[in-house]
Amino acid sequence: MTYRTTVTRQFVAQHYLTVPDPGPEGDLHSHVFAVEATFAGPSLNEYNYLVDIDDVRAALDDAEARYRDATLNELAEFDGYNPSVERFARVLHERIAPAAADGPADTLRVTVWEDDEAAAGYEAPVAAATDSDGRDG
């Protein structure tokens, strides 16, 4: 048995891909990103919450304030990385996961939609948010 709680948010941000031959995605462009933060866990706390939705909303407010109208390529957390939607999902996971630090949620899945047809996600234990630089092995 698993409980799930999802909170969503939308905002506009810009990026350009830095891979070889990115096509038109290599030019600066905007997306209306839709972010879904889904916490999961096997139990509820004494108030029958998996995670406090107000805490998740506050974490999403913080993320939106950081990324809204920003160019992702210019931000420190993307330094040395192609700012793909997959990378953005991981960066957002690290920013949002602490909202569940004191509760029974043990995983967070962040899905980032870059348009109506394409999304990418990152799922990891809530504790994985303590990774200091987000670098994969």
For each residue, the residues with C-beta under 8 A, 3 or more apart:
1: 42
2: 40 41 42
3: 40 41 42 43 44 50
4: 38 39 40 50
5: 38 39 49 50 51 53 56 105
6: 36 37 38 39
7: 36 37 53 56 57 60
8: 34 35 36 37
9: 34 35 37 60 63 64
10: 32 33 34 35
11: 32 33 35 64 67 68 69
12: 30 31 32 33 68 69
13: 30 31 33 67 68 69 70 71 72
14: 28 29 30 31 69 70 71 72
15: 28 29 31 71 72 73 83 88
16: 22 25 26 27 28 29 71 73 83
17: 22 25 26 82 83 84
18: 22 26 73 82 83
19: 22 26 82
20:
21: 26
22: 16 17 18 19 25 26
23: 26
24: 27 29
25: 16 17 22 29
26: 16 17 18 19 21 22 23
27: 16 24
28: 14 15 16 71
29: 14 15 16 24 25
30: 12 13 14
31: 12 13 14 15 114 115
32: 10 11 12 115
33: 10 11 12 13 67 85 88 112 113 114
34: 8 9 10 112 113 119
35: 8 9 10 11 60 63 92 110 111 112 113
36: 6 7 8 109 110 111 112 113
37: 6 7 8 9 56 59 60 92 96 99 108 109 110
38: 4 5 6 108 109 110 111
39: 4 5 6 50 51 56 99 100 105 107 108 126
40: 2 3 4 50 105 106 107 108 109
41: 2 3 50 103 104 105 106 107
42: 1 2 3 104 106
43: 3 104
44: 3 47 48 49 50 104
45: 48 49 50 103 104
46:
47: 44
48: 44 45
49: 5 44 45 52 53 103
50: 3 4 5 39 40 41 44 45 103 104 105
51: 5 39 55 56 99 100 103 105
52: 49 55 56 99 103
53: 5 7 49 56 57
54: 57 58
55: 51 52 58 59 99 100
56: 5 7 37 39 51 52 53 59 60 96 99 100
57: 7 53 54 60 61
58: 54 55 61 62 99
59: 37 55 56 62 63 95 96 98 99
60: 7 9 35 37 56 57 63 64 96
61: 57 58 64 65
62: 58 59 65 66 95
63: 9 35 59 60 66 67 92 95 96
64: 9 11 60 61 67 68
65: 61 62 68
66: 62 63 70 75 95
67: 11 13 33 63 64 70 72 75
68: 11 12 13 64 65
69: 11 12 13 14
70: 13 14 66 67 74 75
71: 13 14 15 16 28 74 75
72: 13 14 15 67 75 78 83 88
73: 15 16 18 78 83
74: 70 71 78
75: 66 67 70 71 72 78 79
76: 79
77: 91 134
78: 72 73 74 75 81 83 87 91
79: 75 76
80:
81: 78 84 87
82: 17 18 19 87
83: 15 16 17 18 72 73 78 87 88
84: 17 81 87 88 120
85: 33 88 89 112 114 118 119 120
86: 89 90 120 121 122
87: 78 81 82 83 84 90 91
88: 15 33 72 83 84 85 91 92 112 120
89: 85 86 92 93 110 111 112 120 121 122
90: 86 87 93 94 110 122 134
91: 77 78 87 88 94 95 134
92: 35 37 63 88 89 95 96 110 112 122
93: 89 90 96 97 108 110 122 123 124 128 129
94: 90 91 97 128 129 131 134
95: 59 62 63 66 91 92 98 129
96: 37 56 59 60 63 92 93 99 108 110 129
97: 93 94 100 101 108 124 126 127 128 129
98: 59 95 101 129
99: 37 39 51 52 55 56 58 59 96
100: 39 51 55 56 97 103 105 108 126
101: 97 98 126
102:
103: 41 45 49 50 51 52 100
104: 41 42 43 44 45 50
105: 5 39 40 41 50 51 100 108 126
106: 40 41 42 125 126
107: 39 40 41 123 124 125 126
108: 37 38 39 40 93 96 97 100 105 123 124 125 126 129
109: 36 37 38 40 121 122 123
110: 35 36 37 38 89 90 92 93 96 121 122 123
111: 35 36 38 89 119 120 121
112: 33 34 35 36 85 88 89 92 119 120 121
113: 33 34 35 36 116 118 119
114: 31 33 85 118 119 120
115: 31 32 118
116: 113
117:
118: 85 113 114 115
119: 34 85 111 112 113 114
120: 84 85 86 88 89 111 112 114
121: 86 89 109 110 111 112
122: 86 89 90 92 93 109 110
123: 93 107 108 109 110
124: 93 97 107 108 128 129
125: 106 107 108 128
126: 39 97 100 101 105 106 107 108 129
127: 97 130
128: 93 94 97 124 125 131
129: 93 94 95 96 97 98 108 124 126
130: 127
131: 94 128 134 135
132:
133:
134: 77 90 91 94 131
135: 131
136:
137:
